[in-house]
Amino acid sequence: MNGVYGRKFTSKKTGYTNKWIFLPAAGYREGTGLSNAGSNGNYLSSFLHPDYPEYAIGLYFHSGGVDLGINSRYCGQSVRPVFFE
């Protein structure tokens, strides 16, 4: 979108199907290195694993699709703030 690699997510909720959000393929940081920028998006949520708080639920996208999973919190991943009405 406008020269930035990423993925557009469109709402499927009734009454909001014209709403969407663009998430850049920002990759992630590990130490001082940056990995997968421009090809993958790694987004961390605030939902921690109940037994292992060093992990959280995250969204991961790449050219093959979109996945939800458990991601390490020590890696620098993007966080998308969301406003709730």
Distance bins in CASP14 RR format, pairs under 12 A and 6 or more apart:
PFRMAT RR
TARGET T0000
AUTHOR 0000-0000-0000
RMODE 2
METHOD distances of the structure
MODEL  1
1 7 0 0 0 0 1 0 0 0 0 0 0
1 8 1 0 0 1 0 0 0 0 0 0 0
1 9 0 0 0 0 0 1 0 0 0 0 0
1 20 0 0 0 0 0 1 0 0 0 0 0
1 21 0 0 0 0 0 1 0 0 0 0 0
1 22 1 0 1 0 0 0 0 0 0 0 0
1 23 0 0 0 0 1 0 0 0 0 0 0
1 24 0 0 0 0 1 0 0 0 0 0 0
1 25 0 0 0 0 0 1 0 0 0 0 0
2 8 0 0 0 0 0 1 0 0 0 0 0
2 22 0 0 0 0 1 0 0 0 0 0 0
2 24 0 0 0 0 0 1 0 0 0 0 0
3 22 0 0 0 0 0 1 0 0 0 0 0
3 24 0 0 0 0 0 1 0 0 0 0 0
3 25 0 0 0 0 0 1 0 0 0 0 0
3 38 0 0 0 0 0 1 0 0 0 0 0
4 22 1 0 0 1 0 0 0 0 0 0 0
4 23 0 0 0 0 0 1 0 0 0 0 0
4 24 1 0 1 0 0 0 0 0 0 0 0
4 25 1 0 0 1 0 0 0 0 0 0 0
4 26 0 0 0 0 1 0 0 0 0 0 0
4 37 0 0 0 0 0 1 0 0 0 0 0
4 38 0 0 0 0 1 0 0 0 0 0 0
4 41 0 0 0 0 0 1 0 0 0 0 0
5 22 0 0 0 0 0 1 0 0 0 0 0
5 23 0 0 0 0 0 1 0 0 0 0 0
5 24 1 0 0 1 0 0 0 0 0 0 0
5 25 1 0 1 0 0 0 0 0 0 0 0
5 26 0 0 0 0 1 0 0 0 0 0 0
5 27 0 0 0 0 1 0 0 0 0 0 0
5 36 0 0 0 0 0 1 0 0 0 0 0
5 37 0 0 0 0 1 0 0 0 0 0 0
5 38 1 0 1 0 0 0 0 0 0 0 0
5 39 1 0 0 1 0 0 0 0 0 0 0
5 40 0 0 0 0 1 0 0 0 0 0 0
5 41 0 0 0 0 1 0 0 0 0 0 0
5 61 0 0 0 0 0 1 0 0 0 0 0
5 62 0 0 0 0 0 1 0 0 0 0 0
5 63 0 0 0 0 1 0 0 0 0 0 0
6 21 0 0 0 0 0 1 0 0 0 0 0
6 22 1 0 0 1 0 0 0 0 0 0 0
6 23 1 0 0 1 0 0 0 0 0 0 0
6 24 1 0 1 0 0 0 0 0 0 0 0
6 25 1 0 1 0 0 0 0 0 0 0 0
6 26 0 0 0 0 1 0 0 0 0 0 0
6 27 0 0 0 0 1 0 0 0 0 0 0
6 36 0 0 0 0 0 1 0 0 0 0 0
6 37 0 0 0 0 0 1 0 0 0 0 0
6 38 1 0 0 1 0 0 0 0 0 0 0
6 39 0 0 0 0 1 0 0 0 0 0 0
6 40 0 0 0 0 1 0 0 0 0 0 0
6 41 1 0 0 1 0 0 0 0 0 0 0
6 42 0 0 0 0 0 1 0 0 0 0 0
6 43 0 0 0 0 0 1 0 0 0 0 0
6 61 1 0 0 1 0 0 0 0 0 0 0
6 62 0 0 0 0 1 0 0 0 0 0 0
6 63 0 0 0 0 0 1 0 0 0 0 0
6 65 0 0 0 0 0 1 0 0 0 0 0
6 66 0 0 0 0 0 1 0 0 0 0 0
6 78 0 0 0 0 0 1 0 0 0 0 0
7 20 0 0 0 0 0 1 0 0 0 0 0
7 21 0 0 0 0 1 0 0 0 0 0 0
7 22 1 0 0 1 0 0 0 0 0 0 0
7 23 1 0 1 0 0 0 0 0 0 0 0
7 24 0 0 0 0 1 0 0 0 0 0 0
7 25 1 0 0 1 0 0 0 0 0 0 0
7 26 0 0 0 0 0 1 0 0 0 0 0
7 38 0 0 0 0 0 1 0 0 0 0 0
7 39 0 0 0 0 0 1 0 0 0 0 0
7 40 0 0 0 0 1 0 0 0 0 0 0
7 41 1 0 0 1 0 0 0 0 0 0 0
7 42 0 0 0 0 0 1 0 0 0 0 0
7 43 0 0 0 0 0 1 0 0 0 0 0
7 59 0 0 0 0 1 0 0 0 0 0 0
7 60 0 0 0 0 0 1 0 0 0 0 0
7 61 1 0 1 0 0 0 0 0 0 0 0
7 62 0 0 0 0 1 0 0 0 0 0 0
7 63 0 0 0 0 1 0 0 0 0 0 0
7 64 0 0 0 0 0 1 0 0 0 0 0
7 65 0 0 0 0 1 0 0 0 0 0 0
7 66 1 0 0 1 0 0 0 0 0 0 0
7 67 0 0 0 0 0 1 0 0 0 0 0
7 80 0 0 0 0 0 1 0 0 0 0 0
8 19 0 0 0 0 0 1 0 0 0 0 0
8 20 1 0 1 0 0 0 0 0 0 0 0
8 21 1 0 0 1 0 0 0 0 0 0 0
8 22 1 0 1 0 0 0 0 0 0 0 0
8 23 0 0 0 0 1 0 0 0 0 0 0
8 24 0 0 0 0 0 1 0 0 0 0 0
8 25 0 0 0 0 0 1 0 0 0 0 0
8 61 0 0 0 0 0 1 0 0 0 0 0
8 66 0 0 0 0 0 1 0 0 0 0 0
9 16 0 0 0 0 0 1 0 0 0 0 0
9 19 0 0 0 0 1 0 0 0 0 0 0
9 20 1 0 0 1 0 0 0 0 0 0 0
9 21 1 0 1 0 0 0 0 0 0 0 0
9 22 1 0 0 1 0 0 0 0 0 0 0
9 23 1 0 0 1 0 0 0 0 0 0 0
9 41 0 0 0 0 0 1 0 0 0 0 0
9 43 0 0 0 0 0 1 0 0 0 0 0
9 59 0 0 0 0 1 0 0 0 0 0 0
9 61 0 0 0 0 1 0 0 0 0 0 0
9 65 0 0 0 0 0 1 0 0 0 0 0
9 66 0 0 0 0 1 0 0 0 0 0 0
9 80 0 0 0 0 0 1 0 0 0 0 0
9 82 0 0 0 0 0 1 0 0 0 0 0
10 16 0 0 0 0 1 0 0 0 0 0 0
10 17 1 0 0 1 0 0 0 0 0 0 0
10 18 0 0 0 0 1 0 0 0 0 0 0
10 19 1 0 0 1 0 0 0 0 0 0 0
10 20 1 0 1 0 0 0 0 0 0 0 0
10 21 0 0 0 0 1 0 0 0 0 0 0
10 22 0 0 0 0 0 1 0 0 0 0 0
11 17 1 0 1 0 0 0 0 0 0 0 0
11 18 1 0 0 1 0 0 0 0 0 0 0
11 19 1 0 1 0 0 0 0 0 0 0 0
11 20 1 0 0 1 0 0 0 0 0 0 0
11 21 0 0 0 0 1 0 0 0 0 0 0
12 18 0 0 0 0 0 1 0 0 0 0 0
12 19 0 0 0 0 1 0 0 0 0 0 0
12 20 0 0 0 0 0 1 0 0 0 0 0
13 19 0 0 0 0 1 0 0 0 0 0 0
13 20 0 0 0 0 0 1 0 0 0 0 0
16 85 0 0 0 0 0 1 0 0 0 0 0
19 82 0 0 0 0 0 1 0 0 0 0 0
19 83 0 0 0 0 0 1 0 0 0 0 0
19 85 0 0 0 0 0 1 0 0 0 0 0
21 43 0 0 0 0 0 1 0 0 0 0 0
21 59 0 0 0 0 0 1 0 0 0 0 0
21 80 1 0 0 1 0 0 0 0 0 0 0
21 81 0 0 0 0 0 1 0 0 0 0 0
21 82 0 0 0 0 1 0 0 0 0 0 0
21 83 0 0 0 0 0 1 0 0 0 0 0
22 41 0 0 0 0 0 1 0 0 0 0 0
22 61 0 0 0 0 0 1 0 0 0 0 0
22 80 0 0 0 0 0 1 0 0 0 0 0
23 38 0 0 0 0 0 1 0 0 0 0 0
23 40 0 0 0 0 0 1 0 0 0 0 0
23 41 1 0 0 1 0 0 0 0 0 0 0
23 42 0 0 0 0 1 0 0 0 0 0 0
23 43 1 0 0 1 0 0 0 0 0 0 0
23 58 0 0 0 0 0 1 0 0 0 0 0
23 59 1 0 0 1 0 0 0 0 0 0 0
23 60 0 0 0 0 0 1 0 0 0 0 0
23 61 1 0 0 1 0 0 0 0 0 0 0
23 66 0 0 0 0 1 0 0 0 0 0 0
23 77 0 0 0 0 0 1 0 0 0 0 0
23 78 1 0 0 1 0 0 0 0 0 0 0
23 79 0 0 0 0 0 1 0 0 0 0 0
23 80 1 0 0 1 0 0 0 0 0 0 0
23 82 0 0 0 0 0 1 0 0 0 0 0
24 36 0 0 0 0 0 1 0 0 0 0 0
24 37 0 0 0 0 1 0 0 0 0 0 0
24 38 1 0 0 1 0 0 0 0 0 0 0
24 39 0 0 0 0 0 1 0 0 0 0 0
24 40 0 0 0 0 0 1 0 0 0 0 0
24 41 1 0 0 1 0 0 0 0 0 0 0
24 42 0 0 0 0 0 1 0 0 0 0 0
24 43 0 0 0 0 1 0 0 0 0 0 0
24 61 0 0 0 0 0 1 0 0 0 0 0
24 78 1 0 0 1 0 0 0 0 0 0 0
24 80 0 0 0 0 1 0 0 0 0 0 0
25 34 0 0 0 0 0 1 0 0 0 0 0
25 35 0 0 0 0 0 1 0 0 0 0 0
25 36 1 0 0 1 0 0 0 0 0 0 0
25 37 1 0 0 1 0 0 0 0 0 0 0
25 38 1 0 1 0 0 0 0 0 0 0 0
25 39 1 0 1 0 0 0 0 0 0 0 0
25 40 1 0 1 0 0 0 0 0 0 0 0
25 41 1 0 1 0 0 0 0 0 0 0 0
25 42 0 0 0 0 1 0 0 0 0 0 0
25 43 0 0 0 0 0 1 0 0 0 0 0
25 60 0 0 0 0 0 1 0 0 0 0 0
25 61 1 0 0 1 0 0 0 0 0 0 0
25 62 0 0 0 0 1 0 0 0 0 0 0
25 63 0 0 0 0 1 0 0 0 0 0 0
25 65 0 0 0 0 0 1 0 0 0 0 0
25 66 0 0 0 0 0 1 0 0 0 0 0
25 78 0 0 0 0 1 0 0 0 0 0 0
26 34 0 0 0 0 1 0 0 0 0 0 0
26 35 0 0 0 0 0 1 0 0 0 0 0
26 36 0 0 0 0 1 0 0 0 0 0 0
26 37 1 0 0 1 0 0 0 0 0 0 0
26 38 1 0 0 1 0 0 0 0 0 0 0
26 39 0 0 0 0 0 1 0 0 0 0 0
26 40 0 0 0 0 1 0 0 0 0 0 0
26 41 1 0 1 0 0 0 0 0 0 0 0
26 42 1 0 0 1 0 0 0 0 0 0 0
26 43 0 0 0 0 1 0 0 0 0 0 0
26 44 0 0 0 0 0 1 0 0 0 0 0
26 59 0 0 0 0 0 1 0 0 0 0 0
26 60 0 0 0 0 0 1 0 0 0 0 0
26 61 0 0 0 0 0 1 0 0 0 0 0
26 75 0 0 0 0 0 1 0 0 0 0 0
26 76 0 0 0 0 1 0 0 0 0 0 0
26 77 0 0 0 0 1 0 0 0 0 0 0
26 78 1 0 1 0 0 0 0 0 0 0 0
26 79 0 0 0 0 0 1 0 0 0 0 0
26 80 0 0 0 0 0 1 0 0 0 0 0
27 33 0 0 0 0 0 1 0 0 0 0 0
27 34 1 0 0 1 0 0 0 0 0 0 0
27 35 1 0 0 1 0 0 0 0 0 0 0
27 36 1 0 1 0 0 0 0 0 0 0 0
27 37 1 0 1 0 0 0 0 0 0 0 0
27 38 1 0 0 1 0 0 0 0 0 0 0
27 39 1 0 0 1 0 0 0 0 0 0 0
27 40 1 0 1 0 0 0 0 0 0 0 0
27 41 1 0 1 0 0 0 0 0 0 0 0
27 42 1 0 1 0 0 0 0 0 0 0 0
27 43 0 0 0 0 1 0 0 0 0 0 0
27 44 0 0 0 0 0 1 0 0 0 0 0
27 60 0 0 0 0 1 0 0 0 0 0 0
27 61 0 0 0 0 1 0 0 0 0 0 0
27 62 0 0 0 0 1 0 0 0 0 0 0
27 71 0 0 0 0 0 1 0 0 0 0 0
27 75 0 0 0 0 1 0 0 0 0 0 0
27 76 0 0 0 0 1 0 0 0 0 0 0
27 77 1 0 0 1 0 0 0 0 0 0 0
27 78 1 0 0 1 0 0 0 0 0 0 0
28 34 1 0 0 1 0 0 0 0 0 0 0
28 35 1 0 1 0 0 0 0 0 0 0 0
28 36 1 0 0 1 0 0 0 0 0 0 0
28 37 0 0 0 0 1 0 0 0 0 0 0
28 38 0 0 0 0 0 1 0 0 0 0 0
28 39 0 0 0 0 0 1 0 0 0 0 0
28 40 1 0 0 1 0 0 0 0 0 0 0
28 41 1 0 0 1 0 0 0 0 0 0 0
28 42 1 0 1 0 0 0 0 0 0 0 0
28 43 0 0 0 0 1 0 0 0 0 0 0
28 44 0 0 0 0 1 0 0 0 0 0 0
28 58 0 0 0 0 0 1 0 0 0 0 0
28 59 0 0 0 0 0 1 0 0 0 0 0
28 60 0 0 0 0 1 0 0 0 0 0 0
28 62 0 0 0 0 0 1 0 0 0 0 0
28 71 0 0 0 0 1 0 0 0 0 0 0
28 72 0 0 0 0 1 0 0 0 0 0 0
28 73 0 0 0 0 0 1 0 0 0 0 0
28 74 0 0 0 0 0 1 0 0 0 0 0
28 75 1 0 1 0 0 0 0 0 0 0 0
28 76 1 0 1 0 0 0 0 0 0 0 0
28 77 1 0 1 0 0 0 0 0 0 0 0
28 78 1 0 0 1 0 0 0 0 0 0 0
28 79 0 0 0 0 0 1 0 0 0 0 0
29 35 1 0 0 1 0 0 0 0 0 0 0
29 36 0 0 0 0 0 1 0 0 0 0 0
29 37 0 0 0 0 1 0 0 0 0 0 0
29 42 0 0 0 0 1 0 0 0 0 0 0
29 44 0 0 0 0 0 1 0 0 0 0 0
29 72 0 0 0 0 0 1 0 0 0 0 0
29 74 0 0 0 0 1 0 0 0 0 0 0
29 75 1 0 0 1 0 0 0 0 0 0 0
29 76 1 0 1 0 0 0 0 0 0 0 0
29 77 1 0 0 1 0 0 0 0 0 0 0
29 78 0 0 0 0 1 0 0 0 0 0 0
30 36 0 0 0 0 0 1 0 0 0 0 0
30 42 0 0 0 0 0 1 0 0 0 0 0
30 71 0 0 0 0 0 1 0 0 0 0 0
30 72 0 0 0 0 1 0 0 0 0 0 0
30 73 0 0 0 0 0 1 0 0 0 0 0
30 74 1 0 0 1 0 0 0 0 0 0 0
30 75 1 0 1 0 0 0 0 0 0 0 0
30 76 1 0 0 1 0 0 0 0 0 0 0
30 77 0 0 0 0 1 0 0 0 0 0 0
31 72 0 0 0 0 0 1 0 0 0 0 0
31 74 0 0 0 0 1 0 0 0 0 0 0
31 75 0 0 0 0 1 0 0 0 0 0 0
31 76 0 0 0 0 1 0 0 0 0 0 0
32 76 0 0 0 0 0 1 0 0 0 0 0
33 75 0 0 0 0 0 1 0 0 0 0 0
33 76 0 0 0 0 1 0 0 0 0 0 0
34 40 0 0 0 0 0 1 0 0 0 0 0
34 42 0 0 0 0 0 1 0 0 0 0 0
34 75 0 0 0 0 0 1 0 0 0 0 0
34 76 0 0 0 0 1 0 0 0 0 0 0
34 77 0 0 0 0 0 1 0 0 0 0 0
34 78 0 0 0 0 0 1 0 0 0 0 0
35 41 0 0 0 0 0 1 0 0 0 0 0
35 42 0 0 0 0 1 0 0 0 0 0 0
35 75 0 0 0 0 1 0 0 0 0 0 0
35 76 0 0 0 0 1 0 0 0 0 0 0
35 77 0 0 0 0 0 1 0 0 0 0 0
36 42 1 0 0 1 0 0 0 0 0 0 0
36 60 0 0 0 0 1 0 0 0 0 0 0
36 61 0 0 0 0 0 1 0 0 0 0 0
36 62 1 0 0 1 0 0 0 0 0 0 0
36 63 0 0 0 0 0 1 0 0 0 0 0
36 75 0 0 0 0 0 1 0 0 0 0 0
36 76 0 0 0 0 0 1 0 0 0 0 0
36 77 0 0 0 0 0 1 0 0 0 0 0
36 78 0 0 0 0 0 1 0 0 0 0 0
37 76 0 0 0 0 0 1 0 0 0 0 0
37 77 0 0 0 0 0 1 0 0 0 0 0
37 78 0 0 0 0 0 1 0 0 0 0 0
38 61 0 0 0 0 0 1 0 0 0 0 0
38 62 0 0 0 0 0 1 0 0 0 0 0
38 63 0 0 0 0 0 1 0 0 0 0 0
39 60 0 0 0 0 0 1 0 0 0 0 0
39 61 0 0 0 0 1 0 0 0 0 0 0
39 62 1 0 0 1 0 0 0 0 0 0 0
39 63 1 0 0 1 0 0 0 0 0 0 0
39 64 0 0 0 0 0 1 0 0 0 0 0
39 65 0 0 0 0 0 1 0 0 0 0 0
40 59 0 0 0 0 0 1 0 0 0 0 0
40 60 1 0 0 1 0 0 0 0 0 0 0
40 61 1 0 0 1 0 0 0 0 0 0 0
40 62 1 0 1 0 0 0 0 0 0 0 0
40 63 0 0 0 0 1 0 0 0 0 0 0
40 64 0 0 0 0 0 1 0 0 0 0 0
40 65 0 0 0 0 0 1 0 0 0 0 0
40 66 0 0 0 0 0 1 0 0 0 0 0
40 67 0 0 0 0 0 1 0 0 0 0 0
40 71 0 0 0 0 0 1 0 0 0 0 0
40 77 0 0 0 0 0 1 0 0 0 0 0
40 78 0 0 0 0 0 1 0 0 0 0 0
41 58 0 0 0 0 0 1 0 0 0 0 0
41 59 1 0 0 1 0 0 0 0 0 0 0
41 60 1 0 0 1 0 0 0 0 0 0 0
41 61 1 0 1 0 0 0 0 0 0 0 0
41 62 1 0 0 1 0 0 0 0 0 0 0
41 63 0 0 0 0 0 1 0 0 0 0 0
41 64 0 0 0 0 0 1 0 0 0 0 0
41 65 0 0 0 0 0 1 0 0 0 0 0
41 66 0 0 0 0 1 0 0 0 0 0 0
41 67 0 0 0 0 0 1 0 0 0 0 0
41 71 0 0 0 0 0 1 0 0 0 0 0
41 75 0 0 0 0 0 1 0 0 0 0 0
41 76 0 0 0 0 0 1 0 0 0 0 0
41 77 0 0 0 0 1 0 0 0 0 0 0
41 78 1 0 0 1 0 0 0 0 0 0 0
41 79 0 0 0 0 0 1 0 0 0 0 0
41 80 0 0 0 0 0 1 0 0 0 0 0
42 56 0 0 0 0 0 1 0 0 0 0 0
42 58 1 0 0 1 0 0 0 0 0 0 0
42 59 1 0 0 1 0 0 0 0 0 0 0
42 60 1 0 1 0 0 0 0 0 0 0 0
42 61 0 0 0 0 1 0 0 0 0 0 0
42 62 0 0 0 0 1 0 0 0 0 0 0
42 66 0 0 0 0 0 1 0 0 0 0 0
42 67 0 0 0 0 0 1 0 0 0 0 0
42 68 0 0 0 0 0 1 0 0 0 0 0
42 69 0 0 0 0 0 1 0 0 0 0 0
42 71 1 0 0 1 0 0 0 0 0 0 0
42 72 0 0 0 0 0 1 0 0 0 0 0
42 73 0 0 0 0 0 1 0 0 0 0 0
42 75 1 0 0 1 0 0 0 0 0 0 0
42 76 1 0 0 1 0 0 0 0 0 0 0
42 77 1 0 1 0 0 0 0 0 0 0 0
42 78 1 0 0 1 0 0 0 0 0 0 0
42 79 0 0 0 0 0 1 0 0 0 0 0
42 80 0 0 0 0 0 1 0 0 0 0 0
43 56 0 0 0 0 0 1 0 0 0 0 0
43 57 0 0 0 0 0 1 0 0 0 0 0
43 58 1 0 0 1 0 0 0 0 0 0 0
43 59 1 0 1 0 0 0 0 0 0 0 0
43 60 1 0 0 1 0 0 0 0 0 0 0
43 61 0 0 0 0 1 0 0 0 0 0 0
43 66 0 0 0 0 0 1 0 0 0 0 0
43 67 0 0 0 0 0 1 0 0 0 0 0
43 68 0 0 0 0 0 1 0 0 0 0 0
43 69 0 0 0 0 0 1 0 0 0 0 0
43 71 0 0 0 0 1 0 0 0 0 0 0
43 75 0 0 0 0 0 1 0 0 0 0 0
43 76 0 0 0 0 0 1 0 0 0 0 0
43 77 1 0 0 1 0 0 0 0 0 0 0
43 78 1 0 1 0 0 0 0 0 0 0 0
43 79 1 0 0 1 0 0 0 0 0 0 0
43 80 1 0 1 0 0 0 0 0 0 0 0
43 81 0 0 0 0 0 1 0 0 0 0 0
43 82 0 0 0 0 0 1 0 0 0 0 0
44 54 0 0 0 0 0 1 0 0 0 0 0
44 55 0 0 0 0 1 0 0 0 0 0 0
44 56 1 0 1 0 0 0 0 0 0 0 0
44 57 0 0 0 0 1 0 0 0 0 0 0
44 58 1 0 1 0 0 0 0 0 0 0 0
44 59 0 0 0 0 1 0 0 0 0 0 0
44 60 0 0 0 0 1 0 0 0 0 0 0
44 68 0 0 0 0 0 1 0 0 0 0 0
44 69 0 0 0 0 0 1 0 0 0 0 0
44 70 0 0 0 0 0 1 0 0 0 0 0
44 71 1 0 1 0 0 0 0 0 0 0 0
44 72 0 0 0 0 1 0 0 0 0 0 0
44 73 1 0 0 1 0 0 0 0 0 0 0
44 74 0 0 0 0 0 1 0 0 0 0 0
44 75 0 0 0 0 1 0 0 0 0 0 0
44 76 1 0 0 1 0 0 0 0 0 0 0
44 77 1 0 1 0 0 0 0 0 0 0 0
44 78 1 0 0 1 0 0 0 0 0 0 0
44 79 1 0 1 0 0 0 0 0 0 0 0
44 80 0 0 0 0 1 0 0 0 0 0 0
44 81 0 0 0 0 0 1 0 0 0 0 0
45 55 0 0 0 0 0 1 0 0 0 0 0
45 56 1 0 1 0 0 0 0 0 0 0 0
45 57 1 0 1 0 0 0 0 0 0 0 0
45 58 1 0 1 0 0 0 0 0 0 0 0
45 59 1 0 0 1 0 0 0 0 0 0 0
45 60 0 0 0 0 0 1 0 0 0 0 0
45 68 0 0 0 0 1 0 0 0 0 0 0
45 69 0 0 0 0 1 0 0 0 0 0 0
45 70 0 0 0 0 0 1 0 0 0 0 0
45 71 0 0 0 0 1 0 0 0 0 0 0
45 73 0 0 0 0 0 1 0 0 0 0 0
45 77 0 0 0 0 1 0 0 0 0 0 0
45 78 0 0 0 0 0 1 0 0 0 0 0
45 79 0 0 0 0 1 0 0 0 0 0 0
45 80 0 0 0 0 1 0 0 0 0 0 0
45 81 0 0 0 0 0 1 0 0 0 0 0
45 82 0 0 0 0 1 0 0 0 0 0 0
46 53 0 0 0 0 0 1 0 0 0 0 0
46 56 1 0 0 1 0 0 0 0 0 0 0
46 57 0 0 0 0 1 0 0 0 0 0 0
46 58 0 0 0 0 1 0 0 0 0 0 0
46 73 0 0 0 0 0 1 0 0 0 0 0
46 79 0 0 0 0 1 0 0 0 0 0 0
46 80 0 0 0 0 0 1 0 0 0 0 0
46 81 0 0 0 0 0 1 0 0 0 0 0
46 82 0 0 0 0 1 0 0 0 0 0 0
47 53 0 0 0 0 0 1 0 0 0 0 0
47 55 0 0 0 0 1 0 0 0 0 0 0
47 56 1 0 0 1 0 0 0 0 0 0 0
47 57 1 0 1 0 0 0 0 0 0 0 0
47 58 0 0 0 0 1 0 0 0 0 0 0
47 59 0 0 0 0 0 1 0 0 0 0 0
47 68 0 0 0 0 0 1 0 0 0 0 0
47 69 0 0 0 0 0 1 0 0 0 0 0
47 70 0 0 0 0 1 0 0 0 0 0 0
47 71 0 0 0 0 0 1 0 0 0 0 0
47 73 0 0 0 0 0 1 0 0 0 0 0
48 54 0 0 0 0 1 0 0 0 0 0 0
48 55 1 0 0 1 0 0 0 0 0 0 0
48 56 1 0 1 0 0 0 0 0 0 0 0
48 57 1 0 0 1 0 0 0 0 0 0 0
48 58 0 0 0 0 0 1 0 0 0 0 0
48 70 0 0 0 0 1 0 0 0 0 0 0
48 71 0 0 0 0 0 1 0 0 0 0 0
48 72 0 0 0 0 0 1 0 0 0 0 0
48 73 1 0 0 1 0 0 0 0 0 0 0
49 55 1 0 1 0 0 0 0 0 0 0 0
49 56 1 0 0 1 0 0 0 0 0 0 0
49 57 1 0 0 1 0 0 0 0 0 0 0
49 58 0 0 0 0 0 1 0 0 0 0 0
49 69 0 0 0 0 1 0 0 0 0 0 0
49 70 1 0 1 0 0 0 0 0 0 0 0
49 71 0 0 0 0 1 0 0 0 0 0 0
49 72 0 0 0 0 0 1 0 0 0 0 0
49 73 0 0 0 0 1 0 0 0 0 0 0
50 56 0 0 0 0 0 1 0 0 0 0 0
50 57 0 0 0 0 0 1 0 0 0 0 0
50 70 0 0 0 0 0 1 0 0 0 0 0
51 70 0 0 0 0 0 1 0 0 0 0 0
52 70 0 0 0 0 1 0 0 0 0 0 0
52 71 0 0 0 0 0 1 0 0 0 0 0
52 72 0 0 0 0 1 0 0 0 0 0 0
52 73 0 0 0 0 1 0 0 0 0 0 0
52 74 0 0 0 0 0 1 0 0 0 0 0
53 70 0 0 0 0 0 1 0 0 0 0 0
53 72 0 0 0 0 0 1 0 0 0 0 0
53 73 1 0 0 1 0 0 0 0 0 0 0
53 74 0 0 0 0 0 1 0 0 0 0 0
54 70 0 0 0 0 0 1 0 0 0 0 0
54 71 0 0 0 0 0 1 0 0 0 0 0
54 72 1 0 0 1 0 0 0 0 0 0 0
54 73 1 0 1 0 0 0 0 0 0 0 0
54 74 1 0 0 1 0 0 0 0 0 0 0
54 75 0 0 0 0 0 1 0 0 0 0 0
55 69 0 0 0 0 1 0 0 0 0 0 0
55 70 1 0 1 0 0 0 0 0 0 0 0
55 71 1 0 0 1 0 0 0 0 0 0 0
55 72 1 0 0 1 0 0 0 0 0 0 0
55 73 1 0 0 1 0 0 0 0 0 0 0
55 74 0 0 0 0 1 0 0 0 0 0 0
55 75 0 0 0 0 0 1 0 0 0 0 0
55 77 0 0 0 0 0 1 0 0 0 0 0
56 68 0 0 0 0 0 1 0 0 0 0 0
56 69 0 0 0 0 1 0 0 0 0 0 0
56 70 1 0 0 1 0 0 0 0 0 0 0
56 71 1 0 0 1 0 0 0 0 0 0 0
56 72 0 0 0 0 1 0 0 0 0 0 0
56 73 1 0 1 0 0 0 0 0 0 0 0
56 74 0 0 0 0 0 1 0 0 0 0 0
56 75 0 0 0 0 0 1 0 0 0 0 0
56 76 0 0 0 0 0 1 0 0 0 0 0
56 77 0 0 0 0 1 0 0 0 0 0 0
56 79 0 0 0 0 1 0 0 0 0 0 0
57 67 0 0 0 0 0 1 0 0 0 0 0
57 68 1 0 0 1 0 0 0 0 0 0 0
57 69 1 0 0 1 0 0 0 0 0 0 0
57 70 1 0 0 1 0 0 0 0 0 0 0
57 71 1 0 0 1 0 0 0 0 0 0 0
57 72 0 0 0 0 0 1 0 0 0 0 0
57 73 0 0 0 0 0 1 0 0 0 0 0
57 77 0 0 0 0 0 1 0 0 0 0 0
58 66 0 0 0 0 0 1 0 0 0 0 0
58 67 0 0 0 0 1 0 0 0 0 0 0
58 68 1 0 0 1 0 0 0 0 0 0 0
58 69 1 0 1 0 0 0 0 0 0 0 0
58 70 1 0 0 1 0 0 0 0 0 0 0
58 71 1 0 1 0 0 0 0 0 0 0 0
58 72 0 0 0 0 0 1 0 0 0 0 0
58 73 0 0 0 0 1 0 0 0 0 0 0
58 75 0 0 0 0 0 1 0 0 0 0 0
58 77 1 0 0 1 0 0 0 0 0 0 0
58 78 0 0 0 0 0 1 0 0 0 0 0
58 79 0 0 0 0 1 0 0 0 0 0 0
58 80 0 0 0 0 0 1 0 0 0 0 0
59 65 0 0 0 0 0 1 0 0 0 0 0
59 66 1 0 0 1 0 0 0 0 0 0 0
59 67 1 0 0 1 0 0 0 0 0 0 0
59 68 1 0 1 0 0 0 0 0 0 0 0
59 69 1 0 0 1 0 0 0 0 0 0 0
59 70 0 0 0 0 0 1 0 0 0 0 0
59 71 0 0 0 0 1 0 0 0 0 0 0
59 77 0 0 0 0 1 0 0 0 0 0 0
59 78 0 0 0 0 1 0 0 0 0 0 0
59 79 0 0 0 0 0 1 0 0 0 0 0
59 80 0 0 0 0 1 0 0 0 0 0 0
59 82 0 0 0 0 0 1 0 0 0 0 0
60 66 1 0 0 1 0 0 0 0 0 0 0
60 67 1 0 1 0 0 0 0 0 0 0 0
60 68 1 0 0 1 0 0 0 0 0 0 0
60 69 1 0 0 1 0 0 0 0 0 0 0
60 70 0 0 0 0 0 1 0 0 0 0 0
60 71 1 0 0 1 0 0 0 0 0 0 0
60 72 0 0 0 0 0 1 0 0 0 0 0
60 75 0 0 0 0 0 1 0 0 0 0 0
60 77 0 0 0 0 1 0 0 0 0 0 0
60 78 0 0 0 0 0 1 0 0 0 0 0
61 67 1 0 0 1 0 0 0 0 0 0 0
61 68 0 0 0 0 0 1 0 0 0 0 0
61 69 0 0 0 0 0 1 0 0 0 0 0
61 78 0 0 0 0 0 1 0 0 0 0 0
69 77 0 0 0 0 0 1 0 0 0 0 0
71 77 1 0 0 1 0 0 0 0 0 0 0
71 78 0 0 0 0 0 1 0 0 0 0 0
71 79 0 0 0 0 0 1 0 0 0 0 0
73 79 0 0 0 0 0 1 0 0 0 0 0
END
